[in-house]
Amino acid sequence: LVPPPLAGSASEGFSVAETADSTVEPSTSTSPSADPAAEGTAETAETINQTREAHTRVASTSDERVVRPARPTASSAPDWSAGQNRNRRPPRSTCGSKTLAMTVGQMVLHGKPVMPTWSPLQRSAAKGDTSVVISDITFNWKVNDKIVIAGTGSIAGETGCKLDRKDECESEERIITSVANNVPSTGLCTVYFSHSLKYDHLGVTHSSGGQYIDMRAEVLHLSRNVGVRGREDAPSFGSHIMVLSGKVTWKYFETTYAGQSFQLGRYATHIHTVGQPAQKTNGGADQSNSLIYGNAFHHSFNRALTAHACHNLTVSRNVAYNTMGHQFFIEDGIETRNKYTENVGLMAHRSMSLLNADQTPASFWITNPDNDFKGNRAVGAHGFGFWFDTFDHPTGPSAVPDGEPPIWVKHAPLGRFEDNVAHSCGMAGFWIDKVDPREGSLPVGKRLPGTLRRCQAWLNGGFGINFVEGTGHLHLLDEKVASNQKAGIAYLKNAADRWWSEHDPNAPVVMNPVAFGDGPNRGSGPSIGIGGASVSYTHLTLPTKRIV
């Protein structure tokens, strides 16, 4: 998926320059230029390390080379930096201002690979330490890179955090001063920084009663050598990237001081493929040829990554940190078969300028259950880690016109949901509402099972895993919960119509859970393992001793 260098001038698109060789520093430089709103060709030399400043860039072309760095493996590369002017209007008003946008074609933003993009602590880090130990055999972090170590110290969750980080929240940003491989055969790496840690950070395997749960802070890598950013002196009004159609390859790029407050649709990154003609049967556009991998979205005034009317999009190994509102955002409820794998969302702040749901933001906001989530981690959100806020029907531009058959989102099948972790969130790790799969995705269809497998929830301020209302025949298998303030696994009200049995498994069941009552940092809450306020037809299966 690494694109070849462009030959000659860009064809109906933008060629973003990089240093020609990873071992050679550029001998010349250029000062930032203030480019006007433009469509068509914009080219820079391939041998200069350069920053370009523009109010708006809009590309419209059928050529598949629209925005592309010439050499992804270069040691340094330019930032595309958005100017300050709120009032400047681009040729296509749909895109707004301070925009890198594409109306048709392929947008490629590709930086030098960063491995890993995040890693869990292998040992606990104590207050006063100037290093952390992580594990990865492909480690290539370097001096002056920026990292953030996730907070794990408070059962109340990180609800008082601020975007400018003038707060007492326990996630800590640091700049790397050196790195060392402890024992190459083990893959352990020590990362050093100059300013000592203010807080303790967990990196343990907690065991009790013969059971165990990993409780480890994540270390996120935030630096990339290709970037799109706003300006630090323009608070609340950053850059944004918007794709109206076509496909994207975004690998190892960084966007920061991005997104625009008080404006819907002006997100840090936004794939806005609504109502494409080839997809009239299900709305949106097929993004099976697109890839979003290894990127860093941080310090955003409006979300991290928005998938709007996308199908079959792959989103993997990205990190989102310190953003306003939901971070990984599935917008209208029409979106299906997208794959989110091993991403981390850290510190989603509440926002009063977006949707009502952003007042209790989630790291992963899921409006259609027919998407896959595997190995993701949601940390320190003001509201929820993973929030199935399932709609009855698609909303916004994806709403079905009057007179056409309705689309029942809440009755869609549940995609693969497994090995996801949520910790240190203010309200709940997993908040599951109105997920009721049925045959034909219709309200008259027979209920079908859906499975959530091997979820882990710990140190959340409210619940670990909570089924809220209108959930159907969901199977919760092999989950682990520890040190959650109110309860590990809870049911408020479900919508099932039968009891589970080995002969008839098409019914709700909680099978083989492990609830720890003695986890670290659990505070003085009741620490209920499993419970419910108004539950019917929910079977609990404990073949061995599982509450410890």
Secondary structure, DSSP 8 states (H G I E B T S, - for coil): -------SS-SSSEEE---S-TT---S------EE-SB-S-EE--TT----EEESEEEEE-SSS-SEEES-TT-S---EEEE-S-SS---SSGGG-SSEEEEEESEEEEE----S-SEEEBSS-B-TT-SEEEEE-TT----TT-EEEE-----TT-S-S--TT--S--S-EEEEEEEEEEEETTTTEEEEEESS--SS-B-EEEEEETTEEEEEE-EEEE---SSEEE--TTSTTB-BEEEE-SSEEEEES-EEEEE-BTT-TT--SEEEE--S-GGGTTTSSEE-TT-EEES-EEEEESS-SEEEESEES-EEES-EEEEEES-SEEE-SS--BS-EEES-EEEEEE--SSS-GGGGS-EEEEES-S-SEEES-EEES-SSEEEEEE--SS--GGGS--TTS----GGGS----EES-EEES-SSEEEEEES---BGGGSTTS-B--EEEES-EEES-SSEEEEE-SSB-SEEEES-EEES-SSEEEEES-B---S---SS---S-EEES-EEESS-TT-TTS--EEEEESS--S-EEE-SS--B-
